[in-house]
Amino acid sequence: MTRIISKNPPPQDFNTNSTWTHEWESLDTPNNLITNPTLQPPGFNLPRQECSTLNRFRTGHSPCLANLHRWGIDASPLCACGMDQTMHHIIEEGPIYRFSGGLETLHTEDQKQLLVLGTK
């Protein structure tokens, strides 16, 4: 089997990890949960459903009511407590679902804690 040759191959001294780390550190977005993007984050080896849930909280992209409302799927963005139900609200502020220690603690928690959060 012949390999297709790229029209623009990377230079011989190209280092993916150092390039990725440099780009990560230059981002304008908060990235304090992941200090080294070349390492697997905590929870990487969880079953797929739990890993997906954890990553949705980390990124703020989830079918929470605020997003469902924004996407035209739900009529209201409001949580049962009356505030917009964003992922940040669920973890940090909401009186119903708030996770003790916030997102930074959830980021390092084990599967048992994530399952507790998912059952609230």
C-alpha positions as CSV (number, residue, x, y, z in Angstrom):
1,M,0.0,0.0,0.0
2,T,1.4,3.4,-1.0
3,R,1.1,6.3,1.3
4,I,-0.2,9.6,-0.1
5,I,2.4,12.3,0.2
6,S,1.3,15.6,1.6
7,K,1.7,18.7,-0.5
8,N,2.7,20.6,2.6
9,P,4.5,18.2,5.0
10,P,5.5,19.5,8.4
11,P,9.2,20.4,8.9
12,Q,11.5,17.6,10.0
13,D,11.9,19.2,13.4
14,F,8.1,19.7,14.0
15,N,7.0,18.6,17.5
16,T,3.3,18.1,17.8
17,N,3.2,18.3,21.6
18,S,5.2,21.5,21.9
19,T,3.2,23.2,19.1
20,W,-0.1,22.1,20.7
21,T,1.1,23.3,24.2
22,H,2.2,26.7,22.8
23,E,-1.1,27.2,21.0
24,W,-3.0,26.1,24.2
25,E,-1.1,28.6,26.4
26,S,-1.8,31.5,23.9
27,L,-5.6,31.0,24.0
28,D,-7.8,33.9,25.3
29,T,-10.3,31.5,26.8
30,P,-10.0,30.2,30.4
31,N,-8.2,26.9,30.3
32,N,-7.2,26.5,33.9
33,L,-8.6,23.0,34.2
34,I,-6.3,21.5,31.7
35,T,-2.7,22.6,32.5
36,N,-1.0,20.3,30.0
37,P,-3.1,19.5,26.8
38,T,-0.8,16.7,25.9
39,L,-1.8,14.6,28.9
40,Q,-5.1,12.8,29.4
41,P,-7.4,14.7,31.7
42,P,-8.9,13.0,34.8
43,G,-11.8,10.8,33.9
44,F,-10.5,9.9,30.5
45,N,-10.8,6.2,31.2
46,L,-14.3,6.4,32.6
47,P,-17.1,4.7,30.6
48,R,-18.1,6.7,27.6
49,Q,-21.3,8.1,29.1
50,E,-19.6,9.4,32.3
51,C,-16.7,10.7,30.3
52,S,-19.0,12.6,28.0
53,T,-21.0,14.0,30.9
54,L,-17.8,15.2,32.6
55,N,-16.6,16.9,29.4
56,R,-19.9,18.6,28.9
57,F,-19.6,20.2,32.3
58,R,-15.9,21.1,31.6
59,T,-16.8,22.8,28.2
60,G,-20.2,24.2,29.1
61,H,-21.8,22.5,26.1
62,S,-24.7,20.4,27.1
63,P,-28.4,20.0,26.7
64,C,-29.0,22.2,29.8
65,L,-32.2,24.4,29.6
66,A,-30.3,27.5,28.6
67,N,-28.8,25.8,25.6
68,L,-32.0,24.0,24.6
69,H,-33.8,27.4,24.7
70,R,-31.1,29.0,22.6
71,W,-31.3,26.1,20.1
72,G,-35.1,26.6,19.9
73,I,-35.9,23.2,21.5
74,D,-37.2,24.4,24.9
75,A,-39.6,27.3,25.6
76,S,-37.7,28.5,28.7
77,P,-34.1,28.7,29.8
78,L,-35.0,28.8,33.5
79,C,-34.0,26.3,36.1
80,A,-36.6,25.2,38.8
81,C,-35.0,27.8,41.0
82,G,-35.8,30.6,38.6
83,M,-32.3,31.4,37.2
84,D,-31.0,30.6,33.7
85,Q,-30.0,26.9,33.8
86,T,-26.5,27.1,32.3
87,M,-23.8,24.5,33.0
88,H,-22.0,27.0,35.2
89,H,-25.3,27.5,37.2
90,I,-25.8,23.8,37.7
91,I,-22.3,23.2,39.1
92,E,-21.5,26.5,40.8
93,E,-24.6,28.4,41.7
94,G,-27.8,26.4,41.6
95,P,-29.4,25.5,45.0
96,I,-30.7,22.2,43.5
97,Y,-27.7,20.7,41.7
98,R,-24.7,22.7,43.0
99,F,-21.6,20.5,43.3
100,S,-19.6,21.0,46.4
101,G,-16.2,22.5,45.4
102,G,-17.5,23.6,42.0
103,L,-16.1,22.7,38.6
104,E,-12.5,22.6,39.7
105,T,-13.3,19.8,42.2
106,L,-15.6,18.0,39.7
107,H,-12.7,18.0,37.2
108,T,-10.6,15.8,39.5
109,E,-13.4,13.7,41.0
110,D,-13.8,10.0,40.5
111,Q,-16.6,8.1,38.8
112,K,-18.6,7.7,42.0
113,Q,-18.9,11.5,42.5
114,L,-19.8,12.0,38.8
115,L,-22.6,9.4,39.1
116,V,-23.9,11.1,42.2
117,L,-24.1,14.4,40.2
118,G,-25.8,12.7,37.3
119,T,-28.6,11.4,39.5
120,K,-29.6,14.7,41.1
